[in-house]
Amino acid sequence: MKDYHINLFYSEEDGGYIADIPDLPGCSAFGATPEEALREVLVAKQAWIDAAKESGREIPVPRYRPVVYQVVGD
């Protein structure tokens, strides 16, 4: 199984890096560095999945594929 895609970008407005997982609504994190944002979003991903399991919500399968993957392949 493929894992969830993570977007990672710098936000001028927030003055740091944002990481988000499009397949998990609301799952995002902030960090002063790209590495910190990535570490934090991995923690957020696990918390999102744990909360979904506890509440009986469906956990989406990884589906998000940025256009770049469609152009260059996996």
N, CA, C and O atoms as CSV, one atom per row, in Angstrom:
chain,resi,resn,atom,element,x,y,z
A,1,MET,N,N,0.842,-1.187,0.000
A,1,MET,CA,C,0.000,0.000,0.000
A,1,MET,C,C,0.880,1.240,0.000
A,1,MET,O,O,1.856,1.329,0.745
A,2,LYS,N,N,0.525,2.180,-0.835
A,2,LYS,CA,C,1.243,3.448,-0.856
A,2,LYS,C,C,0.800,4.284,0.336
A,2,LYS,O,O,-0.326,4.170,0.821
A,3,ASP,N,N,1.711,5.119,0.786
A,3,ASP,CA,C,1.394,5.981,1.921
A,3,ASP,C,C,0.763,7.275,1.407
A,3,ASP,O,O,0.712,7.526,0.203
A,4,TYR,N,N,0.293,8.073,2.329
A,4,TYR,CA,C,-0.343,9.342,1.994
A,4,TYR,C,C,0.679,10.340,1.461
A,4,TYR,O,O,1.803,10.425,1.954
A,5,HIS,N,N,0.267,11.089,0.451
A,5,HIS,CA,C,1.105,12.162,-0.080
A,5,HIS,C,C,1.127,13.308,0.932
A,5,HIS,O,O,0.114,13.617,1.559
A,6,ILE,N,N,2.283,13.924,1.078
A,6,ILE,CA,C,2.431,15.074,1.969
A,6,ILE,C,C,2.871,16.267,1.130
A,6,ILE,O,O,3.876,16.203,0.423
A,7,ASN,N,N,2.114,17.351,1.214
A,7,ASN,CA,C,2.523,18.620,0.614
A,7,ASN,C,C,3.349,19.370,1.640
A,7,ASN,O,O,3.008,19.382,2.823
A,8,LEU,N,N,4.425,19.993,1.205
A,8,LEU,CA,C,5.291,20.754,2.105
A,8,LEU,C,C,5.663,22.053,1.400
A,8,LEU,O,O,6.209,22.033,0.297
A,9,PHE,N,N,5.367,23.180,2.037
A,9,PHE,CA,C,5.635,24.456,1.397
A,9,PHE,C,C,5.913,25.535,2.437
A,9,PHE,O,O,5.530,25.415,3.601
A,10,TYR,N,N,6.585,26.587,1.988
A,10,TYR,CA,C,6.864,27.722,2.862
A,10,TYR,C,C,5.707,28.698,2.800
A,10,TYR,O,O,5.191,28.987,1.720
A,11,SER,N,N,5.298,29.206,3.950
A,11,SER,CA,C,4.213,30.177,4.028
A,11,SER,C,C,4.767,31.510,4.528
A,11,SER,O,O,5.160,31.631,5.689
A,12,GLU,N,N,4.796,32.500,3.650
A,12,GLU,CA,C,5.219,33.847,4.050
A,12,GLU,C,C,4.335,34.371,5.175
A,12,GLU,O,O,4.816,34.958,6.145
A,13,GLU,N,N,3.031,34.147,5.024
A,13,GLU,CA,C,2.061,34.646,6.001
A,13,GLU,C,C,2.331,34.097,7.399
A,13,GLU,O,O,2.233,34.823,8.389
A,14,ASP,N,N,2.673,32.808,7.475
A,14,ASP,CA,C,2.912,32.168,8.768
A,14,ASP,C,C,4.374,32.223,9.194
A,14,ASP,O,O,4.690,31.956,10.354
A,15,GLY,N,N,5.264,32.565,8.276
A,15,GLY,CA,C,6.679,32.667,8.609
A,15,GLY,C,C,7.322,31.321,8.896
A,15,GLY,O,O,8.221,31.225,9.731
A,16,GLY,N,N,6.869,30.291,8.213
A,16,GLY,CA,C,7.442,28.961,8.422
A,16,GLY,C,C,6.892,27.988,7.402
A,16,GLY,O,O,6.268,28.383,6.417
A,17,TYR,N,N,7.128,26.730,7.648
A,17,TYR,CA,C,6.740,25.683,6.708
A,17,TYR,C,C,5.445,25.000,7.138
A,17,TYR,O,O,5.206,24.762,8.322
A,18,ILE,N,N,4.627,24.697,6.153
A,18,ILE,CA,C,3.367,24.002,6.368
A,18,ILE,C,C,3.461,22.650,5.668
A,18,ILE,O,O,3.924,22.559,4.531
A,19,ALA,N,N,3.027,21.624,6.344
A,19,ALA,CA,C,2.904,20.300,5.743
A,19,ALA,C,C,1.460,19.871,5.908
A,19,ALA,O,O,0.870,20.039,6.976
A,20,ASP,N,N,0.890,19.315,4.845
A,20,ASP,CA,C,-0.479,18.822,4.958
A,20,ASP,C,C,-0.628,17.514,4.180
A,20,ASP,O,O,0.160,17.196,3.290
A,21,ILE,N,N,-1.667,16.776,4.552
A,21,ILE,CA,C,-1.975,15.503,3.909
A,21,ILE,C,C,-3.373,15.650,3.311
A,21,ILE,O,O,-4.365,15.579,4.035
A,22,PRO,N,N,-3.460,15.855,1.998
A,22,PRO,CA,C,-4.750,16.134,1.365
A,22,PRO,C,C,-5.812,15.058,1.575
A,22,PRO,O,O,-7.000,15.375,1.637
A,23,ASP,N,N,-5.412,13.802,1.686
A,23,ASP,CA,C,-6.393,12.726,1.861
A,23,ASP,C,C,-7.015,12.698,3.258
A,23,ASP,O,O,-8.039,12.048,3.465
A,24,LEU,N,N,-6.411,13.390,4.205
A,24,LEU,CA,C,-6.923,13.414,5.581
A,24,LEU,C,C,-7.363,14.847,5.893
A,24,LEU,O,O,-6.536,15.667,6.292
A,25,PRO,N,N,-8.629,15.156,5.721
A,25,PRO,CA,C,-9.110,16.531,5.888
A,25,PRO,C,C,-8.687,17.147,7.221
A,25,PRO,O,O,-8.891,16.575,8.292
A,26,GLY,N,N,-8.092,18.333,7.114
A,26,GLY,CA,C,-7.686,19.064,8.303
A,26,GLY,C,C,-6.368,18.613,8.898
A,26,GLY,O,O,-5.947,19.143,9.926
A,27,CYS,N,N,-5.710,17.655,8.284
A,27,CYS,CA,C,-4.454,17.137,8.822
A,27,CYS,C,C,-3.295,17.963,8.278
A,27,CYS,O,O,-2.899,17.815,7.122
A,28,SER,N,N,-2.761,18.829,9.122
A,28,SER,CA,C,-1.647,19.682,8.718
A,28,SER,C,C,-0.809,20.021,9.935
A,28,SER,O,O,-1.209,19.789,11.076
A,29,ALA,N,N,0.366,20.577,9.664
A,29,ALA,CA,C,1.275,20.941,10.756
A,29,ALA,C,C,2.168,22.084,10.307
A,29,ALA,O,O,2.307,22.356,9.114
A,30,PHE,N,N,2.765,22.741,11.275
A,30,PHE,CA,C,3.647,23.883,11.053
A,30,PHE,C,C,5.016,23.564,11.622
A,30,PHE,O,O,5.136,22.845,12.614
A,31,GLY,N,N,6.057,24.108,10.983
A,31,GLY,CA,C,7.399,23.986,11.525
A,31,GLY,C,C,8.271,25.140,11.062
A,31,GLY,O,O,8.026,25.734,10.012
A,32,ALA,N,N,9.280,25.449,11.846
A,32,ALA,CA,C,10.221,26.505,11.475
A,32,ALA,C,C,11.115,26.065,10.321
A,32,ALA,O,O,11.640,26.899,9.583
A,33,THR,N,N,11.286,24.755,10.168
A,33,THR,CA,C,12.081,24.190,9.082
A,33,THR,C,C,11.226,23.144,8.360
A,33,THR,O,O,10.226,22.679,8.907
A,34,PRO,N,N,11.614,22.775,7.139
A,34,PRO,CA,C,10.865,21.715,6.453
A,34,PRO,C,C,10.882,20.408,7.239
A,34,PRO,O,O,9.876,19.702,7.300
A,35,GLU,N,N,12.017,20.093,7.834
A,35,GLU,CA,C,12.134,18.854,8.614
A,35,GLU,C,C,11.201,18.844,9.814
A,35,GLU,O,O,10.584,17.825,10.127
A,36,GLU,N,N,11.103,19.976,10.475
A,36,GLU,CA,C,10.209,20.073,11.633
A,36,GLU,C,C,8.748,19.935,11.208
A,36,GLU,O,O,7.973,19.243,11.869
A,37,ALA,N,N,8.374,20.582,10.119
A,37,ALA,CA,C,6.993,20.478,9.631
A,37,ALA,C,C,6.676,19.034,9.252
A,37,ALA,O,O,5.575,18.552,9.520
A,38,LEU,N,N,7.623,18.346,8.637
A,38,LEU,CA,C,7.415,16.949,8.267
A,38,LEU,C,C,7.251,16.070,9.504
A,38,LEU,O,O,6.345,15.239,9.566
A,39,ARG,N,N,8.126,16.256,10.481
A,39,ARG,CA,C,7.998,15.478,11.731
A,39,ARG,C,C,6.638,15.708,12.371
A,39,ARG,O,O,5.986,14.762,12.814
A,40,GLU,N,N,6.213,16.957,12.418
A,40,GLU,CA,C,4.950,17.299,13.070
A,40,GLU,C,C,3.740,16.750,12.316
A,40,GLU,O,O,2.768,16.317,12.936
A,41,VAL,N,N,3.793,16.764,10.974
A,41,VAL,CA,C,2.639,16.248,10.233
A,41,VAL,C,C,2.553,14.730,10.363
A,41,VAL,O,O,1.457,14.175,10.291
A,42,LEU,N,N,3.667,14.055,10.550
A,42,LEU,CA,C,3.610,12.609,10.778
A,42,LEU,C,C,2.957,12.292,12.123
A,42,LEU,O,O,2.236,11.302,12.251
A,43,VAL,N,N,3.210,13.131,13.116
A,43,VAL,CA,C,2.530,12.991,14.411
A,43,VAL,C,C,1.037,13.273,14.236
A,43,VAL,O,O,0.193,12.549,14.764
A,44,ALA,N,N,0.721,14.334,13.487
A,44,ALA,CA,C,-0.686,14.690,13.240
A,44,ALA,C,C,-1.401,13.584,12.472
A,44,ALA,O,O,-2.568,13.299,12.739
A,45,LYS,N,N,-0.707,12.957,11.517
A,45,LYS,CA,C,-1.315,11.863,10.747
A,45,LYS,C,C,-1.714,10.720,11.673
A,45,LYS,O,O,-2.824,10.197,11.572
A,46,GLN,N,N,-0.824,10.335,12.565
A,46,GLN,CA,C,-1.141,9.236,13.478
A,46,GLN,C,C,-2.297,9.606,14.397
A,46,GLN,O,O,-3.171,8.781,14.666
A,47,ALA,N,N,-2.304,10.854,14.881
A,47,ALA,CA,C,-3.399,11.316,15.740
A,47,ALA,C,C,-4.722,11.321,14.965
A,47,ALA,O,O,-5.759,10.946,15.511
A,48,TRP,N,N,-4.690,11.744,13.701
A,48,TRP,CA,C,-5.892,11.764,12.861
A,48,TRP,C,C,-6.437,10.353,12.707
A,48,TRP,O,O,-7.633,10.122,12.882
A,49,ILE,N,N,-5.558,9.408,12.380
A,49,ILE,CA,C,-5.973,8.017,12.188
A,49,ILE,C,C,-6.501,7.417,13.488
A,49,ILE,O,O,-7.528,6.738,13.485
A,50,ASP,N,N,-5.808,7.661,14.594
A,50,ASP,CA,C,-6.261,7.149,15.889
A,50,ASP,C,C,-7.644,7.687,16.251
A,50,ASP,O,O,-8.504,6.939,16.717
A,51,ALA,N,N,-7.855,8.989,16.035
A,51,ALA,CA,C,-9.151,9.604,16.353
A,51,ALA,C,C,-10.254,9.035,15.461
A,51,ALA,O,O,-11.373,8.805,15.920
A,52,ALA,N,N,-9.936,8.810,14.196
A,52,ALA,CA,C,-10.932,8.235,13.286
A,52,ALA,C,C,-11.317,6.828,13.731
A,52,ALA,O,O,-12.496,6.475,13.727
A,53,LYS,N,N,-10.335,6.032,14.111
A,53,LYS,CA,C,-10.613,4.670,14.582
A,53,LYS,C,C,-11.481,4.691,15.837
A,53,LYS,O,O,-12.448,3.936,15.950
A,54,GLU,N,N,-11.126,5.561,16.775
A,54,GLU,CA,C,-11.864,5.636,18.036
A,54,GLU,C,C,-13.313,6.061,17.834
A,54,GLU,O,O,-14.201,5.618,18.561
A,55,SER,N,N,-13.550,6.921,16.845
A,55,SER,CA,C,-14.915,7.412,16.627
A,55,SER,C,C,-15.670,6.595,15.577
A,55,SER,O,O,-16.828,6.885,15.277
A,56,GLY,N,N,-15.016,5.580,15.022
A,56,GLY,CA,C,-15.676,4.731,14.042
A,56,GLY,C,C,-15.769,5.332,12.651
A,56,GLY,O,O,-16.510,4.829,11.806
A,57,ARG,N,N,-15.020,6.409,12.402
A,57,ARG,CA,C,-15.032,7.017,11.070
A,57,ARG,C,C,-14.170,6.201,10.114
A,57,ARG,O,O,-13.230,5.518,10.522
A,58,GLU,N,N,-14.511,6.288,8.853
A,58,GLU,CA,C,-13.742,5.604,7.820
A,58,GLU,C,C,-12.397,6.310,7.632
A,58,GLU,O,O,-12.322,7.539,7.642
A,59,ILE,N,N,-11.352,5.528,7.463
A,59,ILE,CA,C,-10.021,6.073,7.192
A,59,ILE,C,C,-9.808,5.998,5.681
A,59,ILE,O,O,-9.790,4.907,5.110
A,60,PRO,N,N,-9.649,7.143,5.037
A,60,PRO,CA,C,-9.515,7.139,3.580
A,60,PRO,C,C,-8.254,6.404,3.123
A,60,PRO,O,O,-7.223,6.435,3.795
A,61,VAL,N,N,-8.356,5.750,1.981
A,61,VAL,CA,C,-7.163,5.157,1.391
A,61,VAL,C,C,-6.391,6.274,0.692
A,61,VAL,O,O,-6.991,7.250,0.243
A,62,PRO,N,N,-5.072,6.141,0.595
A,62,PRO,CA,C,-4.297,7.169,-0.102
A,62,PRO,C,C,-4.692,7.245,-1.580
A,62,PRO,O,O,-4.577,6.261,-2.310
A,63,ARG,N,N,-5.152,8.410,-2.009
A,63,ARG,CA,C,-5.572,8.588,-3.404
A,63,ARG,C,C,-4.958,9.818,-4.062
A,63,ARG,O,O,-4.779,9.847,-5.280
A,64,TYR,N,N,-4.639,10.825,-3.271
A,64,TYR,CA,C,-4.167,12.096,-3.830
A,64,TYR,C,C,-2.873,11.882,-4.612
A,64,TYR,O,O,-1.906,11.326,-4.092
A,65,ARG,N,N,-2.870,12.326,-5.856
A,65,ARG,CA,C,-1.696,12.221,-6.718
A,65,ARG,C,C,-1.497,13.571,-7.392
A,65,ARG,O,O,-2.304,13.948,-8.241
A,66,PRO,N,N,-0.454,14.309,-7.043
A,66,PRO,CA,C,-0.195,15.585,-7.716
A,66,PRO,C,C,0.029,15.375,-9.213
A,66,PRO,O,O,0.441,14.298,-9.644
A,67,VAL,N,N,-0.238,16.384,-9.972
A,67,VAL,CA,C,-0.098,16.321,-11.421
A,67,VAL,C,C,1.317,15.906,-11.828
A,67,VAL,O,O,1.484,15.204,-12.825
A,68,VAL,N,N,2.319,16.318,-11.091
A,68,VAL,CA,C,3.695,15.969,-11.455
A,68,VAL,C,C,3.889,14.458,-11.565
A,68,VAL,O,O,4.664,14.003,-12.406
A,69,TYR,N,N,3.206,13.675,-10.740
A,69,TYR,CA,C,3.320,12.226,-10.836
A,69,TYR,C,C,2.690,11.712,-12.128
A,69,TYR,O,O,3.158,10.729,-12.703
A,70,GLN,N,N,1.648,12.366,-12.574
A,70,GLN,CA,C,0.992,11.960,-13.809
A,70,GLN,C,C,1.886,12.252,-15.018
A,70,GLN,O,O,1.814,11.555,-16.030
A,71,VAL,N,N,2.715,13.271,-14.910
A,71,VAL,CA,C,3.583,13.678,-16.009
A,71,VAL,C,C,4.839,12.817,-16.067
A,71,VAL,O,O,5.219,12.353,-17.142
A,72,VAL,N,N,5.493,12.595,-14.915
A,72,VAL,CA,C,6.763,11.856,-14.897
A,72,VAL,C,C,6.622,10.411,-14.470
A,72,VAL,O,O,7.573,9.643,-14.610
A,73,GLY,N,N,5.475,10.014,-13.958
A,73,GLY,CA,C,5.273,8.645,-13.489
A,73,GLY,C,C,5.789,8.455,-12.083
A,73,GLY,O,O,6.428,9.344,-11.519
A,74,ASP,N,N,5.510,7.285,-11.512
A,74,ASP,CA,C,5.905,7.014,-10.120
A,74,ASP,C,C,7.304,6.525,-10.068
A,74,ASP,O,O,7.820,6.242,-8.986
